[in-house]
Amino acid sequence: MKSSRSHANGNCVEVAASAGTIAVRDSKDPGPRLRFAGPAWRAFVARIKG
């Protein structure tokens, strides 16, 4: 999914749900994605939201 706050030039962080994990990558780099278990991702999001 792409954030509605991302720039038109495509520089953003992409996040996708996949087989019980969350995959994260840099839109400029099609290489390996960082994968997180669902509970770890939810804890991360809760922390950054404050």
C-alpha distance matrix in Angstrom:
0.0 3.8 6.6 9.3 11.7 10.9 13.8 14.4 15.7 12.4 13.3 10.4 9.1 6.0 5.6 6.0 8.9 11.8 15.5 15.9 14.2 11.2 10.5 9.9 10.9 12.1 10.8 14.6 15.5 14.7 17.0 16.8 13.9 14.9 14.9 15.7 17.3 16.0 18.9 18.6 15.0 16.1 19.1 17.4 15.2 18.5 20.4 18.3 18.3 22.1
3.8 0.0 3.8 6.5 8.4 7.1 10.0 10.9 12.4 9.3 10.3 7.6 7.5 5.8 7.2 9.1 12.4 15.3 19.0 19.3 17.3 13.9 12.7 11.0 11.1 11.0 9.3 12.9 14.7 14.7 17.3 17.7 15.1 16.1 16.8 17.8 19.9 18.7 21.2 20.5 16.7 17.8 20.4 18.2 15.8 19.1 20.6 17.9 17.9 21.7
6.6 3.8 0.0 3.8 5.1 5.3 8.9 10.8 12.8 10.5 10.7 7.9 8.1 7.9 9.0 11.5 14.4 17.7 21.3 21.0 18.9 15.3 14.7 12.6 13.0 12.5 11.5 14.8 16.8 17.5 19.9 20.1 17.3 17.6 18.5 18.8 20.8 19.3 21.3 20.4 16.6 17.2 19.5 17.1 14.4 17.3 18.6 15.7 15.3 19.0
9.3 6.5 3.8 0.0 3.8 5.6 8.4 9.9 12.8 11.4 12.3 10.3 11.5 11.5 12.7 14.8 17.6 20.9 24.4 24.2 22.3 18.9 18.3 16.4 16.5 15.7 14.2 17.1 19.7 20.4 23.1 23.6 20.9 21.4 22.2 22.4 24.3 22.5 24.4 23.7 20.0 20.0 22.3 20.1 17.1 19.6 21.0 17.9 16.9 20.5
11.7 8.4 5.1 3.8 0.0 3.8 6.6 9.4 11.8 10.9 10.8 9.1 10.8 12.0 13.7 16.5 19.5 22.7 26.3 25.9 23.6 19.9 19.2 16.6 16.4 15.0 13.9 16.4 19.2 20.6 23.1 23.7 21.1 21.3 22.6 22.8 25.0 23.5 25.0 23.8 20.2 20.4 22.1 19.5 16.6 19.1 19.8 16.4 15.7 19.1
10.9 7.1 5.3 5.6 3.8 0.0 3.8 6.7 8.4 7.2 7.1 5.9 8.5 9.9 12.5 15.5 18.8 21.8 25.5 25.4 22.9 19.2 17.7 14.9 13.9 12.0 10.6 12.8 15.8 17.3 20.0 21.0 18.8 19.5 21.2 22.0 24.6 23.6 25.4 24.0 20.3 21.3 23.0 20.1 17.7 20.6 21.1 17.7 17.7 21.1
13.8 10.0 8.9 8.4 6.6 3.8 0.0 3.8 5.4 5.9 6.4 7.3 10.8 12.5 15.5 18.4 22.0 24.6 28.4 28.6 26.0 22.3 20.5 17.5 15.8 13.2 11.3 12.5 16.0 17.9 20.7 22.4 20.7 21.8 23.9 25.0 27.8 27.0 28.9 27.3 23.8 24.9 26.5 23.4 21.2 24.2 24.4 20.8 21.0 24.2
14.4 10.9 10.8 9.9 9.4 6.7 3.8 0.0 3.8 5.4 7.8 9.4 12.9 13.8 17.0 19.4 23.0 25.3 29.1 29.8 27.4 23.9 21.8 19.1 17.2 14.6 11.8 12.7 16.3 17.8 21.1 23.1 21.8 23.4 25.5 27.0 29.7 29.0 31.2 29.8 26.2 27.4 29.3 26.4 24.2 27.2 27.7 24.2 24.4 27.7
15.7 12.4 12.8 12.8 11.8 8.4 5.4 3.8 0.0 3.8 5.8 8.7 12.4 13.7 17.3 19.8 23.6 25.6 29.4 30.2 27.5 24.0 21.5 18.6 16.0 12.9 10.1 10.0 13.8 15.6 18.8 21.2 20.5 22.3 24.8 26.7 29.7 29.5 31.7 29.9 26.5 28.2 29.9 26.7 25.0 28.2 28.3 24.8 25.5 28.7
12.4 9.3 10.5 11.4 10.9 7.2 5.9 5.4 3.8 0.0 3.8 5.9 9.1 10.0 13.7 16.1 19.9 21.8 25.6 26.5 23.8 20.3 17.7 14.9 12.5 9.7 6.6 7.4 11.0 12.5 15.7 17.9 16.9 18.8 21.1 23.1 26.1 25.9 28.4 26.6 23.2 25.1 26.9 23.8 22.2 25.7 25.9 22.7 23.5 26.9
13.3 10.3 10.7 12.3 10.8 7.1 6.4 7.8 5.8 3.8 0.0 3.8 7.2 9.5 13.1 16.2 19.9 21.9 25.6 26.1 23.0 19.5 16.9 13.5 10.9 7.6 5.9 6.4 9.8 12.3 14.8 16.7 15.6 17.0 19.7 21.5 24.8 24.8 26.9 24.8 21.6 23.6 25.0 21.6 20.3 23.8 23.5 20.2 21.5 24.6
10.4 7.6 7.9 10.3 9.1 5.9 7.3 9.4 8.7 5.9 3.8 0.0 3.8 6.3 9.8 13.1 16.7 19.0 22.7 22.8 19.8 16.2 13.9 10.5 8.7 6.2 5.4 7.7 10.2 12.2 14.4 15.5 13.6 14.5 16.9 18.3 21.4 21.2 23.3 21.3 18.0 19.9 21.3 18.1 16.7 20.2 20.2 17.0 18.2 21.5
9.1 7.5 8.1 11.5 10.8 8.5 10.8 12.9 12.4 9.1 7.2 3.8 0.0 3.8 6.6 10.2 13.6 15.9 19.5 19.4 16.2 12.6 10.4 6.9 5.7 4.8 5.8 8.8 9.9 11.3 12.9 13.1 10.6 11.1 13.2 14.5 17.7 17.6 19.7 17.6 14.4 16.6 18.1 14.9 13.9 17.6 17.7 14.9 16.4 19.7
6.0 5.8 7.9 11.5 12.0 9.9 12.5 13.8 13.7 10.0 9.5 6.3 3.8 0.0 3.8 6.8 10.5 12.6 16.4 16.7 13.8 10.3 8.1 5.6 5.3 6.2 6.1 9.8 10.4 10.4 12.3 12.2 9.5 10.5 11.8 13.4 16.2 16.0 18.6 17.1 13.7 15.9 18.1 15.5 14.3 18.0 18.8 16.5 17.7 21.2
5.6 7.2 9.0 12.7 13.7 12.5 15.5 17.0 17.3 13.7 13.1 9.8 6.6 3.8 0.0 3.8 7.0 9.7 13.3 13.2 10.5 6.9 5.7 4.6 6.8 9.1 9.7 13.3 13.2 12.7 13.9 12.8 9.4 9.6 9.7 10.6 12.9 12.3 15.1 14.0 10.6 12.7 15.3 13.2 12.0 15.6 17.0 15.2 16.2 19.7
6.0 9.1 11.5 14.8 16.5 15.5 18.4 19.4 19.8 16.1 16.2 13.1 10.2 6.8 3.8 0.0 3.8 6.3 10.0 10.5 8.5 5.7 5.2 6.6 9.0 11.9 12.0 15.6 15.0 13.5 14.6 13.2 9.9 10.5 9.6 10.5 12.0 11.3 14.7 14.4 11.3 13.3 16.4 15.0 13.9 17.3 19.1 18.0 18.7 22.1
8.9 12.4 14.4 17.6 19.5 18.8 22.0 23.0 23.6 19.9 19.9 16.7 13.6 10.5 7.0 3.8 0.0 3.8 6.9 7.0 5.9 4.6 6.2 9.0 12.0 15.2 15.7 19.1 18.2 16.5 17.0 15.0 11.7 11.7 9.4 9.6 9.9 8.8 12.5 13.0 10.4 12.0 15.4 14.9 14.1 17.0 19.2 18.8 19.3 22.5
11.8 15.3 17.7 20.9 22.7 21.8 24.6 25.3 25.6 21.8 21.9 19.0 15.9 12.6 9.7 6.3 3.8 0.0 3.8 5.7 5.3 6.0 6.8 10.4 13.0 16.5 17.0 20.0 18.5 16.2 16.2 13.9 11.3 11.7 9.1 10.0 10.0 10.0 13.8 14.3 12.5 14.6 17.6 17.3 17.1 20.0 22.0 21.8 22.7 25.7
15.5 19.0 21.3 24.4 26.3 25.5 28.4 29.1 29.4 25.6 25.6 22.7 19.5 16.4 13.3 10.0 6.9 3.8 0.0 3.8 5.6 8.2 9.7 13.5 16.2 19.9 20.6 23.5 21.7 19.2 18.8 16.1 13.8 13.7 10.5 10.9 9.7 10.0 13.5 14.7 13.8 15.6 18.4 18.8 19.0 21.4 23.5 23.9 24.8 27.5
15.9 19.3 21.0 24.2 25.9 25.4 28.6 29.8 30.2 26.5 26.1 22.8 19.4 16.7 13.2 10.5 7.0 5.7 3.8 0.0 3.8 7.0 9.8 13.4 16.7 20.4 21.5 24.6 22.9 21.0 20.4 17.4 14.6 13.6 9.9 8.9 6.8 6.5 9.9 11.5 10.9 12.4 15.1 15.9 16.3 18.4 20.6 21.4 22.2 24.6
14.2 17.3 18.9 22.3 23.6 22.9 26.0 27.4 27.5 23.8 23.0 19.8 16.2 13.8 10.5 8.5 5.9 5.3 5.6 3.8 0.0 3.8 6.5 9.9 13.3 17.0 18.5 21.5 19.7 18.1 17.3 14.3 11.2 9.9 6.3 5.5 4.7 5.5 9.1 9.4 8.5 10.9 13.4 13.4 14.1 16.6 18.4 18.8 20.1 22.6
11.2 13.9 15.3 18.9 19.9 19.2 22.3 23.9 24.0 20.3 19.5 16.2 12.6 10.3 6.9 5.7 4.6 6.0 8.2 7.0 3.8 0.0 3.8 6.6 10.2 13.8 15.3 18.5 17.1 15.9 15.6 13.0 9.4 8.1 5.5 5.1 6.3 6.4 9.8 9.2 6.9 9.7 12.3 11.5 11.7 14.7 16.3 16.2 17.5 20.3
10.5 12.7 14.7 18.3 19.2 17.7 20.5 21.8 21.5 17.7 16.9 13.9 10.4 8.1 5.7 5.2 6.2 6.8 9.7 9.8 6.5 3.8 0.0 3.8 6.9 10.6 12.1 15.0 13.4 12.2 11.9 9.4 5.8 5.6 4.5 6.5 9.1 10.0 13.2 11.9 9.6 12.7 15.0 13.3 13.6 17.1 18.1 17.3 19.0 22.0
9.9 11.0 12.6 16.4 16.6 14.9 17.5 19.1 18.6 14.9 13.5 10.5 6.9 5.6 4.6 6.6 9.0 10.4 13.5 13.4 9.9 6.6 3.8 0.0 3.8 7.2 9.3 12.2 11.0 10.8 10.8 9.1 5.4 5.1 6.4 8.2 11.5 12.3 14.8 12.8 10.1 13.3 15.0 12.5 12.7 16.4 16.9 15.4 17.4 20.4
10.9 11.1 13.0 16.5 16.4 13.9 15.8 17.2 16.0 12.5 10.9 8.7 5.7 5.3 6.8 9.0 12.0 13.0 16.2 16.7 13.3 10.2 6.9 3.8 0.0 3.8 6.2 8.5 7.2 7.6 8.0 7.4 5.0 6.4 9.0 11.5 15.0 16.0 18.5 16.3 13.7 16.9 18.4 15.5 15.6 19.4 19.4 17.5 19.7 22.7
12.1 11.0 12.5 15.7 15.0 12.0 13.2 14.6 12.9 9.7 7.6 6.2 4.8 6.2 9.1 11.9 15.2 16.5 19.9 20.4 17.0 13.8 10.6 7.2 3.8 0.0 3.8 5.4 5.4 7.4 8.6 9.5 8.2 9.6 12.7 15.0 18.5 19.4 21.7 19.2 16.6 19.5 20.7 17.4 17.3 21.0 20.7 18.3 20.4 23.4
10.8 9.3 11.5 14.2 13.9 10.6 11.3 11.8 10.1 6.6 5.9 5.4 5.8 6.1 9.7 12.0 15.7 17.0 20.6 21.5 18.5 15.3 12.1 9.3 6.2 3.8 0.0 3.8 5.5 6.8 9.6 11.3 10.3 12.5 15.1 17.5 20.8 21.3 23.9 21.9 18.9 21.5 23.2 20.1 19.4 23.1 23.3 20.6 22.2 25.4
14.6 12.9 14.8 17.1 16.4 12.8 12.5 12.7 10.0 7.4 6.4 7.7 8.8 9.8 13.3 15.6 19.1 20.0 23.5 24.6 21.5 18.5 15.0 12.2 8.5 5.4 3.8 0.0 3.8 6.5 9.1 11.8 11.9 14.3 17.3 20.1 23.5 24.4 26.9 24.6 21.9 24.7 26.0 22.8 22.4 26.1 25.8 23.1 25.0 28.0
15.5 14.7 16.8 19.7 19.2 15.8 16.0 16.3 13.8 11.0 9.8 10.2 9.9 10.4 13.2 15.0 18.2 18.5 21.7 22.9 19.7 17.1 13.4 11.0 7.2 5.4 5.5 3.8 0.0 3.8 5.4 8.2 9.2 11.9 15.1 18.2 21.7 23.1 25.6 23.2 20.9 24.1 25.4 22.2 22.4 26.1 25.8 23.5 25.7 28.6
14.7 14.7 17.5 20.4 20.6 17.3 17.9 17.8 15.6 12.5 12.3 12.2 11.3 10.4 12.7 13.5 16.5 16.2 19.2 21.0 18.1 15.9 12.2 10.8 7.6 7.4 6.8 6.5 3.8 0.0 3.8 6.8 8.1 11.6 14.1 17.5 20.7 22.2 25.1 23.1 20.8 24.0 25.7 23.0 23.1 26.9 27.0 25.0 27.0 30.1
17.0 17.3 19.9 23.1 23.1 20.0 20.7 21.1 18.8 15.7 14.8 14.4 12.9 12.3 13.9 14.6 17.0 16.2 18.8 20.4 17.3 15.6 11.9 10.8 8.0 8.6 9.6 9.1 5.4 3.8 0.0 3.8 6.5 9.8 12.6 16.2 19.5 21.5 24.2 22.0 20.2 23.7 25.1 22.4 23.1 26.9 26.7 25.0 27.5 30.3
16.8 17.7 20.1 23.6 23.7 21.0 22.4 23.1 21.2 17.9 16.7 15.5 13.1 12.2 12.8 13.2 15.0 13.9 16.1 17.4 14.3 13.0 9.4 9.1 7.4 9.5 11.3 11.8 8.2 6.8 3.8 0.0 3.8 6.7 9.2 12.9 16.1 18.4 21.0 18.8 17.5 21.1 22.4 20.0 21.1 24.7 24.6 23.4 25.9 28.6
13.9 15.1 17.3 20.9 21.1 18.8 20.7 21.8 20.5 16.9 15.6 13.6 10.6 9.5 9.4 9.9 11.7 11.3 13.8 14.6 11.2 9.4 5.8 5.4 5.0 8.2 10.3 11.9 9.2 8.1 6.5 3.8 0.0 3.8 6.2 9.7 13.0 15.0 17.7 15.5 13.9 17.5 18.9 16.5 17.5 21.1 21.2 20.1 22.5 25.2
14.9 16.1 17.6 21.4 21.3 19.5 21.8 23.4 22.3 18.8 17.0 14.5 11.1 10.5 9.6 10.5 11.7 11.7 13.7 13.6 9.9 8.1 5.6 5.1 6.4 9.6 12.5 14.3 11.9 11.6 9.8 6.7 3.8 0.0 3.8 6.8 10.4 12.7 14.8 12.2 11.0 14.8 15.7 13.4 14.9 18.3 18.2 17.4 20.1 22.5
14.9 16.8 18.5 22.2 22.6 21.2 23.9 25.5 24.8 21.1 19.7 16.9 13.2 11.8 9.7 9.6 9.4 9.1 10.5 9.9 6.3 5.5 4.5 6.4 9.0 12.7 15.1 17.3 15.1 14.1 12.6 9.2 6.2 3.8 0.0 3.8 6.9 9.5 11.9 10.0 9.1 12.7 14.1 12.6 14.2 17.3 17.8 17.6 19.9 22.3
15.7 17.8 18.8 22.4 22.8 22.0 25.0 27.0 26.7 23.1 21.5 18.3 14.5 13.4 10.6 10.5 9.6 10.0 10.9 8.9 5.5 5.1 6.5 8.2 11.5 15.0 17.5 20.1 18.2 17.5 16.2 12.9 9.7 6.8 3.8 0.0 3.8 6.3 8.2 6.2 5.9 9.5 10.6 9.8 11.6 14.3 15.0 15.5 17.6 19.7
17.3 19.9 20.8 24.3 25.0 24.6 27.8 29.7 29.7 26.1 24.8 21.4 17.7 16.2 12.9 12.0 9.9 10.0 9.7 6.8 4.7 6.3 9.1 11.5 15.0 18.5 20.8 23.5 21.7 20.7 19.5 16.1 13.0 10.4 6.9 3.8 0.0 3.8 5.7 5.4 6.2 8.8 10.1 10.7 12.4 14.4 15.6 16.8 18.5 20.3
16.0 18.7 19.3 22.5 23.5 23.6 27.0 29.0 29.5 25.9 24.8 21.2 17.6 16.0 12.3 11.3 8.8 10.0 10.0 6.5 5.5 6.4 10.0 12.3 16.0 19.4 21.3 24.4 23.1 22.2 21.5 18.4 15.0 12.7 9.5 6.3 3.8 0.0 3.8 5.5 5.2 6.2 8.7 9.9 10.6 12.3 14.3 15.6 16.5 18.5
18.9 21.2 21.3 24.4 25.0 25.4 28.9 31.2 31.7 28.4 26.9 23.3 19.7 18.6 15.1 14.7 12.5 13.8 13.5 9.9 9.1 9.8 13.2 14.8 18.5 21.7 23.9 26.9 25.6 25.1 24.2 21.0 17.7 14.8 11.9 8.2 5.7 3.8 0.0 3.8 5.5 5.1 6.2 8.6 10.0 10.5 12.4 14.5 15.4 16.7
18.6 20.5 20.4 23.7 23.8 24.0 27.3 29.8 29.9 26.6 24.8 21.3 17.6 17.1 14.0 14.4 13.0 14.3 14.7 11.5 9.4 9.2 11.9 12.8 16.3 19.2 21.9 24.6 23.2 23.1 22.0 18.8 15.5 12.2 10.0 6.2 5.4 5.5 3.8 0.0 3.8 5.5 5.2 6.2 8.7 9.9 10.7 12.6 14.4 15.6
15.0 16.7 16.6 20.0 20.2 20.3 23.8 26.2 26.5 23.2 21.6 18.0 14.4 13.7 10.6 11.3 10.4 12.5 13.8 10.9 8.5 6.9 9.6 10.1 13.7 16.6 18.9 21.9 20.9 20.8 20.2 17.5 13.9 11.0 9.1 5.9 6.2 5.2 5.5 3.8 0.0 3.8 5.4 5.0 6.2 8.6 9.9 10.8 12.3 14.3
16.1 17.8 17.2 20.0 20.4 21.3 24.9 27.4 28.2 25.1 23.6 19.9 16.6 15.9 12.7 13.3 12.0 14.6 15.6 12.4 10.9 9.7 12.7 13.3 16.9 19.5 21.5 24.7 24.1 24.0 23.7 21.1 17.5 14.8 12.7 9.5 8.8 6.2 5.1 5.5 3.8 0.0 3.8 5.4 5.2 6.1 8.6 10.1 10.6 12.4
19.1 20.4 19.5 22.3 22.1 23.0 26.5 29.3 29.9 26.9 25.0 21.3 18.1 18.1 15.3 16.4 15.4 17.6 18.4 15.1 13.4 12.3 15.0 15.0 18.4 20.7 23.2 26.0 25.4 25.7 25.1 22.4 18.9 15.7 14.1 10.6 10.1 8.7 6.2 5.2 5.4 3.8 0.0 3.8 5.5 5.1 6.2 8.8 10.0 10.8
17.4 18.2 17.1 20.1 19.5 20.1 23.4 26.4 26.7 23.8 21.6 18.1 14.9 15.5 13.2 15.0 14.9 17.3 18.8 15.9 13.4 11.5 13.3 12.5 15.5 17.4 20.1 22.8 22.2 23.0 22.4 20.0 16.5 13.4 12.6 9.8 10.7 9.9 8.6 6.2 5.0 5.4 3.8 0.0 3.8 5.5 5.2 6.4 8.7 10.0
15.2 15.8 14.4 17.1 16.6 17.7 21.2 24.2 25.0 22.2 20.3 16.7 13.9 14.3 12.0 13.9 14.1 17.1 19.0 16.3 14.1 11.7 13.6 12.7 15.6 17.3 19.4 22.4 22.4 23.1 23.1 21.1 17.5 14.9 14.2 11.6 12.4 10.6 10.0 8.7 6.2 5.2 5.5 3.8 0.0 3.8 5.4 5.3 6.1 8.6
18.5 19.1 17.3 19.6 19.1 20.6 24.2 27.2 28.2 25.7 23.8 20.2 17.6 18.0 15.6 17.3 17.0 20.0 21.4 18.4 16.6 14.7 17.1 16.4 19.4 21.0 23.1 26.1 26.1 26.9 26.9 24.7 21.1 18.3 17.3 14.3 14.4 12.3 10.5 9.9 8.6 6.1 5.1 5.5 3.8 0.0 3.8 5.7 5.2 6.4
20.4 20.6 18.6 21.0 19.8 21.1 24.4 27.7 28.3 25.9 23.5 20.2 17.7 18.8 17.0 19.1 19.2 22.0 23.5 20.6 18.4 16.3 18.1 16.9 19.4 20.7 23.3 25.8 25.8 27.0 26.7 24.6 21.2 18.2 17.8 15.0 15.6 14.3 12.4 10.7 9.9 8.6 6.2 5.2 5.4 3.8 0.0 3.8 5.5 5.2
18.3 17.9 15.7 17.9 16.4 17.7 20.8 24.2 24.8 22.7 20.2 17.0 14.9 16.5 15.2 18.0 18.8 21.8 23.9 21.4 18.8 16.2 17.3 15.4 17.5 18.3 20.6 23.1 23.5 25.0 25.0 23.4 20.1 17.4 17.6 15.5 16.8 15.6 14.5 12.6 10.8 10.1 8.8 6.4 5.3 5.7 3.8 0.0 3.8 5.3
18.3 17.9 15.3 16.9 15.7 17.7 21.0 24.4 25.5 23.5 21.5 18.2 16.4 17.7 16.2 18.7 19.3 22.7 24.8 22.2 20.1 17.5 19.0 17.4 19.7 20.4 22.2 25.0 25.7 27.0 27.5 25.9 22.5 20.1 19.9 17.6 18.5 16.5 15.4 14.4 12.3 10.6 10.0 8.7 6.1 5.2 5.5 3.8 0.0 3.8
22.1 21.7 19.0 20.5 19.1 21.1 24.2 27.7 28.7 26.9 24.6 21.5 19.7 21.2 19.7 22.1 22.5 25.7 27.5 24.6 22.6 20.3 22.0 20.4 22.7 23.4 25.4 28.0 28.6 30.1 30.3 28.6 25.2 22.5 22.3 19.7 20.3 18.5 16.7 15.6 14.3 12.4 10.8 10.0 8.6 6.4 5.2 5.3 3.8 0.0
